[in-house]
Amino acid sequence: MTRPQPRYRRSLGDLSERALAFWLLVPAGLLLGLIALYPVLRLVYTSFFQYQLTLGPEASFNGLENYATALRDARFWNALKNTSLIVLITVPGALVVGLGLALLANLPFRVKWPVRLGLLLPWALPLVFVGLIFQWFFDSQYGVVNDIIVRLGGERQFWLFRPDLAFWAICFTIIWKTSSFVALILLAGLQTIPKELYEAAEVDGASPFQRFWRVTLPLLTPAILVALIFRTITAFQTFDIPYAMTKGGPGNATETLAMYVRVTSIENLNFGYGSALAVLLFLLSMAITVVYLRYVRGADE
Amino acid sequence: MKKLFWLALAVLVASGAVAQQATRLRVFIGGQQRPDVMRKILDAYQQRNPGVRVEIEVGGATSDQQQQYLTTVLASRDPSIDVILIDVIRPAQYAAAKWSDTLDKYLPAASRANLLKQYLPAYAKANVINGQLIALPSFADAQFLYYRKDLLEKYNLKPPTTWDEAIKQAQTILAGERNPNLNGIGFMGNISEGTVCSFLLPIWAAGGDVDDDSGKLILTEAQARNSLQFWLDLMDKHKVSPPNMAEKAQDTIRQEMQAGRWVFGTLFAYAWNRFQNDADSQVKGKIGVVPLPRFEGGRSASCLGGWQWTISDFSKNKAQAYKLVRYLSSPEVSKVLAIEASNLPVFPSLYKDPDVLKANPWFADALPVVQAARARPVHPRYPEVADVMRKALNAVLARTKTPEAAAKEVIGGLQAIYGK
């Protein structure tokens, strides 16, 4: 004989489960609102004001004036150009190098940890630290890069204060630092690809190149996309490495948007204009993310 | 167990009551400003003022790093810091942002004038913004021409008084020594505050300035171009500075001079003690110091540095903070700072004080330099002014801009800040 299930218990259980879920999510929601949403909204709000502490502590509404100023500001366009070039060069650069590293790390070595440690190390180093290390590497007088060039019979180069060389030195450093992050994501992706597929491809007579092109790459696409999204967003926000290596110099030749935002707000105390610049940077990152996500959804369907 | 709890609670309440009784003041200073010496000075103050406890908050090592943190604290109107030690370039900014409690409300006009008369005139001037007294000086600083006494003596040369002499002497010594590691004239050229001083020195040495007493921009494009050209010529024409001056920070020059690699160096006062006292110094006893050279027909000028005490406008203990600031900017404390931290005094009389001279014999030579030192432009938007000037010199030294083009940008940039 089965005991009749009391009805109320079930419906109440259902309700409380929903309520429970709601109440469990509330703290996270509040926290997210407080630390993510509020600052962003506040930033947008501030960007509509003439608010520069060096002219006095009062803020006055000036609509879209800050944005109009940005569009006329040669330094903004210069920073935007530098930032875009860094994105265009370091994102594909890190992807190619990272893919190579991931494939290397995925090889069936008997001792796996040295390769994995090598992958983790650049990723674990703080950005500023990397910038300072490479500043020394590229120092024209004491740097190891010039030392090697001179030993090989070459000419001393002024890496950090020739605008083109400084730019490439910065890109090189960013790729060195970020390709390990890409490699870690891709390595995880590689390990989800079943071995049987490779065996089947081999039986069908596929060459190693065909196996990579037809099996590895298509199955790795989701991981590649994830890596690209993260890498692109952080590339738009590039700050630490050029700040440590050149401070944006020579002149403003290697200044990125994030660096210009910092100088405007923190040094010049022009919070209104600095906020407008930050909003523009935010919109740019958002736009890129939306494009990627669209693409991901398209690929899924 | 219960007893223990009540006991603990009682202790807590009692200690809270004690803490309530004493006024707590919080003083902010930078990491390079000898917090150990400052602690001693404040301990002495606490002994004399039993009701007051003073804590020290130590910030970053450079003026920029400190201000970055202070900007966050002050822009959010945080009352936790009462008294702040600020760089000589900042009072105008603090006045404009209304971050400082003006000291005039505690000082009637007559006693203010009396007080300010005692300090080196440059500091009395630097701390009065639009007629309001924003801060009081703690210690002085200025740029000096450091030179290698041994090398100049070897070639029978007297310390230079004009830049032409300095260049010729450097060329003579470099030609005679044939040492590939030895360089002639060291100056700051990277993107930093020191490079602002580099930009200004030739302008002052030729008798010019950036703005006049009424705050009007008077710098001409020709003056700016001459300054930029002057430093470029040291590298390319006179060959007394190596071609990579665009990456030289002040402390790089100091380290290299300490390793015996410069004949001349334009550095602030801190370098002296490092040259004389650092264990790895190759130049102990071989360094002399003179005022910076002038141009023919111009005047010798140095870049004024130094640190000032100001009261945060968000402090909750302003009256007590004022008392503390008066103590910290007194001759007594200036003397302690001179002897224990080798900080240049802000009172002219202390440069002749036997105790001070015993600890720092070279202070006797320093007084004329500090007295002739010029203040960088006093402007609420000084960080922007500085950015225009240091970026221009840095770009010229990196040879990405000609002095003509960079001078045009300097004037354009400054006009945008000053308003025409």
Interface residues (C-beta under 8 A of the other chain):
Chain A: L53 T54 L55 G56 P57 D139 S140 Q141 F158 L160 F161 R162 P163 T246 K247 G248 G249 P250 G251 N252 A253 V263 I266 E267 N268 L269 F271
Chain B: D64 Q67 Q68 T71 A75 Q93 A96 A97 K98 N190 I191 S192 P242 P243 N244 A246 E247 P380 R381 P383 E384 D387 K391 A392 N394 A395 L397 A398 T400 K401
